[in-house]
Amino acid sequence: MLASFALVLLTLPGADDTDPVRYRDLPHTETRFAADSFETLASWQARRSRLRQQVRQSAGLWPELARTPLGARVFDRFDGDGFTVEKVVFESAPGLRVTGSLYRPIGSGGRRPAILSPHGHWSKGRLNHEEAGSIPARCITLARLGAIVFAYDMLGYNDSGRQISHGDAALTSPENELWSLGPFALQTWNSIRALDFLQSLSDVDPDRLGVTGASGGGTQTFILAAVDDRIQAACPVNMVSHTMQGGCPCENAPGLRLDANNMDIAALFAPKPMLMISASGDWTRDTPQVEHPFVRHIYALFDATDRLTNAHFDAPHNYNAASRAAMYPFFARWLMQRPDADRVRELPVEVPPAERLLVWSDDDPKPLTPAELFANLRRQVRDRLQEHRPVDAASRHRLAHLVRTSIDHAIGASFPGPEDVQLVLSRPANLRTVRRSGRSARLLRIGPHHKDTATTTLVFDSDGLKAAPRLESLAMLDNLGEVWVAEPFGTGSNTPPADSGRGSTRYFTTFNRTDDAETLLDIQALIASQLHDAAIEELCLVASGDPAPIVLCALASLPDKAFHGKSIRAALDLGGVDWSHDRTWLERLHIPNLRRVGGLPALLVTARGDLTVTGVHASLDLSWLQAGPTPAEQVGVVIHQEKADLPELLRRVLR
C-alpha cells in the first residue's frame, strides 16, 4: 500500500529525470530577480519568520558569539561648529576591535536618538568627503539636528586595516565559512555590538536607534535592520536592487540568498519607517518601478504604507548632497520627532583633520594578526558551544532544535511533508523515482518483492545504483523486508554534467546550495517517501562512502511529526576519517554552519532512531553522547572505530 504522497506511473523506462533547478539558470549576484506577491499578512509573516532566521544564520548569529564586555574607550574630543566628535574603540569579541568616530550635538538635552553610519566601499572609508558621498558631512549634520551618530570602520578600512585588510584571504576562506566567520558575519556582528555600545551611553535613548549607509553600507543597513529589532528607522541608500545583490564578500555569505534577494531582505523591516534612496545611474535605477512597489506591497499588508518612502535621483552611485537632503527630514521626523522635520537641511561643514578622527597611533599596541584573530574567534565559538552541551533531556531538546534549525536553513528547506514528495513508479517495476521541488533521485529494488512487508531498507553508497550487484546475492536480504538501493544527487550516475555551471559563478553558495546540501535534500526526500507510506512500520537505513555523513544529517533533521509511530534503525560507516579538521568537512560534508552548532558530536546526539556508527576516528569527542538521558525517539547510539563495508552494515542493522 502506498499512501500519503503523490504517485505517478510512467509507462516507459528511461523517463526524464533531469533536474533543471540544479543546472539551469543558477542565480548569482547579477540575476534579475522577480518580485513575489503575498495575499495575506499571515503568508508574509510565515515567509518573514523563515527568511529572517536564514539571514541570521548566514550572519553567524545561530548561535551568537557571547556578548562579552566591550571595554569601550571614548577619548580625544574635538569641538566643532555645533557638534563634537570623539575617537572610539571597543572589542565586539575578544581580539576583534571596532574603531570609529562618535559625533554628538553641542549642549545637553537629556537622552537623544542615535544613528549608526556604516560607510560602504568608499576609498577613504568613514573619512570619505567628496561630492559623491561624505560620511563626515552626514554625521555632522545629523549631530547638529540632535542625534548622536557613530561612524565605524568596515573590516579592513581606516583603523580596522591595522588588524586585517578588507580583502585578506583569511576573511574569505572556505574553512571560516564552515564556522560562519566570514566578512559578512563579522561586519554584521560589529554592527550589532555597535548598537550595544550606543545603548551603553548615558545620553542615548535606547528606544530611538536608526541606521543609514550607502552601497556596501546600504547592505549593512538593511541587514542590521532585518536581524536586530532595536533599529526603529532605516535608510538604505543605492543598494536594494533586483538586479545586483552586492559585489563584495562582505555582502555575501553561504545561504544568505537561497530563494531570496535583497528586496525580500529589505522588506523584513516592515512595518517600521524606512526610506529607500535610489539613483538612475546604478543598479537601483528601477527602484520606483520594481523594488519600491514590492516593499510597499509588504507595508500595505500592515496598513503602514505611510512609513515607507522612496527618493529617486538622476545621479550615479552616490550618497551625495541631494540624497542626504532627503535623508535628514526622514530621521528628523521618525527618530527626533522634530516639528520642523520638513525644513531641516545640511549647512556647510568643516571636516576635522584626519588625525582628529583616526584612532590608532604608532604608540598603540599591535592588534592580533589575522591568523591569531581567527584562531581566537574559533575558540570563542567552541566555548559558546559548551552552553549547548546536553546534560539532561531539556538541554538535548534545545540542542536538537539548534541543529535542526541550522540544517533547515543551510539547505533552504525543512524536512519534506507528504505533499512535498512525489513517488514515480516506472517499468521495470523494481525501479522508482522520488521527486522533490524539481529534483529527482532513484531507487532500485534488490532481492525479492514483499507485498505485505512492514519493513523497508534503503541502502546509500557512493556508487549509487551501481552498488546493487555487490548486494544482490546476500542471503540476509530476505530478513530486511523490501531492500532498495538509493541514488541521490552526487552518487552513481546522478552527478552534475560537465557543463552544469555549478560552482562557476561568483558567490555561488550565497544563492545556491552546495553539492552536499543538494544530496541532503534528496536523502531527506527518499527517507520521507518511506516514512509517509502508511504500510511501512519500520525503516532501516544503511550508508557507506560519501552519503554516510549526509544520512546522519538527515537523521538529525527529522522533526517529531516525521515518525508517526514508526521505528528507524540505521547503520552508517564514516570511513575512519578525522572530523576534527576543516578539510574533512569541505570534502565530505560541505554544508556551511554545521561546525558552528557542534559538528559531528551534535549530529550524533540529535540523530533520530537506533543508530550504529562504524569507522569513527579516535579523535571524536564522545562525551556529548554520555550526557543526560537518551530521548525516546533516539533509541541509542553505538560507536565503533573499525570500519565496515555494506554487507557488514546490513548485518549490523539487522541486529
N, C-alpha and C positions, 0 to 999 in steps of 0.2 A: 504494500500500500504506500503510495506516495501522496503526501498531502501538505498543505500549508504554504506552498510556494508555486509559482508559475511553472508549468510543464509543457514542453513542445516536442512533438515527434517529427524528426527530419527523415524523409524517405530515402535520401541519397547519402552515401558516405562522402567524406571529404567536404562537409558543409563549411560555409565561410566562417572561420574562426578568427578572422583578423581583429586586431584591437586598435581601432583608429585613434582612441583617446591617448594611447601610449606613444603613437608615432607621428600623427599628423597635426599640423598647426599647433605645435607646442608653444605655449605662451612664454613671453620674455618681457624685458623691461620696456620695449617699444611696440608691443602688441597694442592694437586699437581695441580696447575693451568696451563692450556694450553695457549700458546701464540696466540694472534689474528693476523689477517692479514688485511692490508689496501691497496687497489689497487691504490688509488689516494691520493694526498696531501689534497684535499678538504675533503675526507672522514675522514682522520685523524684529520684535523682541526676542524671538527664538533665534533668528539669524544673528542678532546683535550679541546675544549671550555666547554663542559658539565662536563667532569671529573675534570677539574681544579676548576670549581665552586663547585663541590661536595666536593673536598678536602678542599677548603677554608671554606665551611660551617661547615664541621666536625671539622675544626681547630678553630672554634669560630670567624671567620672573616666575618660573614654575619649577622648583620653588625659588623664592627670592634669596639673595645673599642676606646675611644678618645685617640689620641696620645698626652698625657699630657707632660709637661716639665719633662725631665729625671732627672734633678738635679744631674748630674753625678759628682762624686768625683774621681780624679785620683791622687794618692799620694804614698809616701814612695817608691821612686825609688831605685832599686838595679842595680848596674853596673856589668855586666858580661863580658865574653870574646866575644866581637863582638856583644853584644846585651844589652839592658836594659829591665827591667821588673818592672811594677808598679801595685799597687793594684787599683781595680776599684769597685765602687758600684753606681748603679743608680736605679731608680724606673721605671719599664716598665709600671706600672699603679700605682696610689696612693696606697701605702701599700704593693705592690709586688716588692720586691727588687731582683735585679740581681747583682751577685758578680762574680768577675773573675780577671784574670791576663792579663795585656796588655804588649806584647813584641814588642820592636822596634829595628830597626838597630841602630848601633852607627853612629853618624855623621849626617850631614844634606844632603838632596838630593832632595828638593822640595817635591811635593806630591807623595806618594808611594801607591802601591796597598795594600789592606787589606784583610785578610783572617780570617773568623770565624772558631773556632776549638771546636765544641761540643765533649764532651769526651766519652759519652756512659756509659755502666754499669760496668766500671772498679771499683774495690773495693775502690780505693782511689780517684776516680773522676779525676779532672783535675791535681791532684798531682801525678797520677799513673806513675811510672817509673820502668818498668820491661822489660824483654826480649820480652814478647808477645805484649807489647804495652806501649809506652811512650808518654804522651801528652807533657811534657816539652821538650823532645828531638825534636819533630816535630816543636814546636813553636819556639824554639831557632834557629834551622836550617833555617826555613823559614825567621826568622828575619835577620839572617846573610846573607841570599840571597837577602835581600832588601825589604821584606814585613813587614807590621805591622800586628800582629796576636793577636786576642782576644780569650783567652780560658775562657769560662764562665761555671758556675755551672749548671748542671741539677737540677731540683727541688729536694730538699732533700739531695743533696750531698755537702760536704765540708761546706762552709759558708752558703749556702742556707739551710742546715739542721738545722741551728739555728732558722729558721722560721717554717719549716714544714719538716717532714720526707718523704722520697721518697714513702713509702707505706702507708702514712696516709689515714685513711678511708675517710676523708673529700674529698680527691682528687678524689676518685673513686665512690662517692655516686651517685645513680641514680638521686637524686634531682639536683645535679650540672650538670649532663648531659643534663637536660632539658634546662639549660641556656648556654650550650656549655662552661662550665667552668671546664672541667676535666683536667687531667695532660697533655694529648696530646695538648689540646688547649692552656694551659698556657705556655708550653715549646715552642710551635710554636710562640706565642706572644712574649716571651722573646727573641727568635732568631730574630724576625723582629725588635724589639726595639734595639737589639744589633747592627743591621745594621744601625739604626738611630744614635746610639752612635758613631759608626765608622765614619759615614759621617759627624758628628759634629766636628771631629778632624781636625785641620788646616793642618796637614801633611798627610792626607788621600786623595787619588784620588777617588772621589765618583763614578767614572765610571769604576773602576777596583776592584770589590769585588768578593771574592771567598769563598768557604766553603768546609771543609772536616772533616769527622769523621768516626769512625768505630762502628759496632754493633748498639746499640741504637743511638749513634752519627751518624752512617750512615743513619739511618731512619731520624733523624733531618736534615741531609744534603740534601737528595733528596726531603723531604717535603718542606723545605725552598726554594730550587731551583725551585720547582713546583709552589709555590704561590707568590714568590716575584721576580719581574722582574729585580731587581737590581743585583742579582747574575749573574756574567758573566762566571764563571768557577766553576765546581763542581766535587768533588772526593768522592763519597760514597764508603765505604770500608766494605766488607763482610756483606752486608745486602740486596742487590737487588736480591731477590730469588723467584723462582716459587714454592718452597716447604715449606717455613717458612716466615711468614709475620711480625713477631715481637711478642715477648713473654712477654711484659710488658704493663700495662695500659697506660704508656706514649707513646706507639707506636700504640695504638688502640683507636678509638673513634667511637661513633654511626654513621653509614652511610659511614664511610671512604672508605670501600672497597665493597660497593654494586656493584656487577657485575664488580669488578675490583680487581687488585692485585698490588704488588709493582713494577712489570715490567712496567705496564701501567703508574703508577705514575712517575717512573724514566724517562720514555720516554717523559713526558711533558716538559722536559728541552730542547729537541731538538729545534733548531739546534746548541745551544751553546756548547762549549767544555766541555766534560765530560770524566773522567777516571773512569771506573768501576774496582775495585780491588776485587779479589775473592780468595778462598782458597779451597784446596782439602779436608780439614778436618772439614768443616762445611756445612751449607745449601746453600752455593754458589758453591758447588762442580761442578754443571752442567753449570755454567755461560758460559764457552766457547762454549757449545753446545746448550744452550737454551736461557738464559737471554740476553747475548750479541748479538746473531743474531737477536733476536726480536727488541731490541733497535736500532741496526744497520739498520734494515729494516725501522724504522721510520726516522732515519737520512738520509737514501737513498732517501726518498721522498723529502727531502730538498736539495738533492745533496750535502750533508755535511758529508759523512762518514769519512772524514779526521779529523773530530772534535771529534770522538768517539774512545776510546781505551779501551781494557781490558788487565789487567795484572793479570795473574793467578799463584798462588804459591802452592807448595806442603807443606802445613802448617796447623795447627789447626786455630781456630777462632783467629784473630790477627789484630794488626796494628804494625807489627814488623819492624825491620830494613830493610828487603827486600821490604816490602810493601811501607815503607816510601821512599825508594830509587827510587821506580817507580813514586811516587807522586811528588817529588821535581822537576824533569825536566818538568812535566806537567804544574805546576804553573809557573815555570821559563819561559816557552815558552808563555803560554796564558795570564798570568797576568803581568809578569815582562818584557816581550819582551827581555830577555837576549840572546845575540848571542851564549853564551856558554851553553845554556839550557841542551843540551845532556850530558854535562860533570859535572854538579853540583852534589855534594854528601854531605852526612852527616859526619861532623867531630866529634871527641869526644866532649861530652858536660859535663859540671859540673852543675848539677841542683841546684838552690838556695835552701837553707833550707826552710822547710815548713812555718816557721814563717815569712819569707820574701814574701811568696805568699798568705797566708791566710789573709783575710780582717779584720775579727772581732777580737776584744779583749774583755776581761771581762768588760772593762770600757764603751763599746759601749752600747747605749740604746737598750733595747729589742725590737724586731720587733713585729708586730701584731701576735696574736695567730692564728692558723688555722681557728677557728670559727670567729674571728674578720676579718680575711683576706677575707673569702668568703662572709661574710655579706657586707663587703666593696665593693667587686667586683660586687655583685648583685646590689648594689646601683648604681654603675657606669654603669652597663647595663641599668638600668631603666632611669638613667639620659640621656644616649645616645639615648634611645628610644624617648625622648621628641623631638629630632630633626626630628623624623619621624611622629610626631603627625599631623594629617591632619588639615589644616587651609583654604585650598582652593582646587579647582578642580585639580590643578597641583600636590599638595602635596598628595592628595588622590590617584592620579595615581601612584606616586612614591611609596607610601605605598603598593598599590596593587601589584606592581612589586616585592617589597621586600617580601611580604607574599607569592605570587605565586611561586617565585623562591625558597623560603625556603621550601615550601611544595613539589615542584617538586623534590628537591634533598634529602629531608628527606625520601621520598618513592622511590627514584630512578627511577622516570618516570614522564613524562608530561601528562596532560590530554589527553586521547586517541582520535586519529583521527578515521575517518571511517574505515581505513584499519587495525586498532588495535583491533577492536571488532568483535566478531563472535556471531551471534544470532542463537541459535539452537532451532528449533521447535520440540516438541515431541507429542506423543499421550498419554494421552488425550490432546486436543487442548488448554486447559487452562493452560498448563504448558510449560515454556520456560527456556532455559539455556543461559546465557550470558557468553562468554569465552573471556579471555584476557591473552595472554602470558602464557599459560599453567594453568591458574586459571579459576575457574568457580563459578558462583552464579546463583541461580534460581529465577524465577518469577512465581507466581501463580495468575491467574486472578480470581477475585471475582466479583459477580454481573453480569449484562448482558453483552453480547458481542455487541459492537457498531461498525458496519462495517465501517461506514463513519465518525466516530468521529474525531475531530481535537484536542481533549484534552485527555491527559493520566495522570493518577495519580499513583505515586509509593509510597507505604507505607513501612516504615522501623521500625522494633521493635526488641527488644532483642529476642523475641520468633521466629523470622523468619516466615516461612510459617505457623507455629502453631498459629499465631495471626489471621489468616483468620476467624476462627469461631466467633471471637469477633466482626467481622465487617459485615459479610455476610447479616445479617438481617436489616442493617441500610437503611432506606428509601432514605437517601441523596446520596447513591452511584450512582444512575442514573444521578445525576447532575455533576458527576466528570469524565464523559467520561469512558474510559476503566480504571479500577482500578486493579492494580497489587500489591500484597504483595511480597516484596523482601526478599531474604535470602542471604545476603553477608556473607563473612567469619566472624566467631565469633558469629553468631546468629543462633537460631534454631538448626537444625541438621548439619549445616555447621561449625563444630568445629573440632579442631585437635583430632585425635585418641590418646589414652593414650600413644602409643609408637611412636609418631610422631618425637620425638627428638627435637622439637622446644624449644629453650632456654637452652638446655643441654650442649652446647659446650662453651668453653672459648671465651669471646669477641663476643658473638653471634650477638649482634646488630651492630658490626663493619662490618660484612659480610652479615647479613640478616635483613630483615625488621621486625619491631616489629609487634605484632598481630594487633594493631590498624592501622598500616601502611598498612598491608595486607587488612584489612577491607576497608580502604580508596581506595585502588586500585580497589576493587570490586564495591564500590559505584560509583566511577567515571565511571566505565565501564557500570553499569546499567543506569546511567544518560545519558551517551554518546549514548547508544543503542536507546534512545528515541530522543535525540536532532539530531541525524543523520538520523532519519526517516523523509523523506520529507513530509509525510502525517500529521505529528503532528505539530500543531501550538502553542499549549500551554502545558507546563509541570508543573504539581503540585507535590510537594514533601511533605510528612508527615512523621515525625520521632519522636519516643519516646524511652526512655531507652538508652541502650549503643550506638546505632548507631547515636543518635541525634547530639552530638558534632562532629562526624565524617562527617555527612552530611553537617554540617556547614563548615567544612574544604573543602569538595568537592565543595561547592558553592564559596568559596574563591579561589579555584584553577582554576576556569573556565576562559579560555582565551577569548578574544574578539571574535575570529572566531568561538567559540563553539555555538553562538546563532543563526546565520543565520536568523535573524529576528523573532525568536521565543520569547515567553514570558515565564517567570518562576515565579511561586508562591510557597512559602514554609511556612510550619508551623512546628516548632520544639519545643520540650519541653526538657529543660536542667535539670530537676529533682530537682531544688531548692538547688543544692549543691554549696558550696563556692569555686569558681575557683581561689581564691587568694592563695590557699595552693598547694604546690607541690604535696602532696599526692593525691589530686583530679586528677591532670594531670596524675600521674603514674597509677591511677586506671581507668580513664575514657578516657584519650586522650594521651596515651603514644607514642608520636611522637617527638623525641628529636629536640630541637632548636626552637619549636614554641613559647615558653615563651620569647625567646630572641628577637623575631620580634614583640612582642606586646601582645601576649596571646589572650584571648577572645575578648577584645575590638577591636584589629586589625582584627580578623577574622570577627567580626560583621560589621565593617566598609567596608571591602573589599568583603564580600559575594555578589554575584550577584542575582538579582531578587527582587521580592516583598516579604519581609520576615517578618513573625510574630514569635516571640520567647517567649515562656512561661517558667515558672519555673526558672526565673532569680533571683539569690541571690541578696540581698540588697547591698552587698559589691561591686558589679560590677561598675567600673568606666565608666559611660555612657557619659562623656564629649567628648570622641573621636567621638561619633555619632553626636554630635551637632556642630561640627566644619566644616565650609565650606559648599558649595552647594553639594547636592547629585547628583552623576553622573547619566546619563540617564539609564545605564544598571542596576543600583541599585535603583529600584523604591522607596524603602523606607524600614525602619526597625521599627517595632512596638514591644515594650518590655512590658512584663507583669511579675510580680513577682509570681502570683498564678500559680500553676501547672495545666496541662491539660492532660486528657487521650486521647487515639486515636480517639474516636468519636468526642470529642470536638475539637481536632486538625483538623479533617476533616471539621467540621463546619467552623472553622476559615479560612481554606484555601479557602473555598467557598466564603467567604466574600471578 
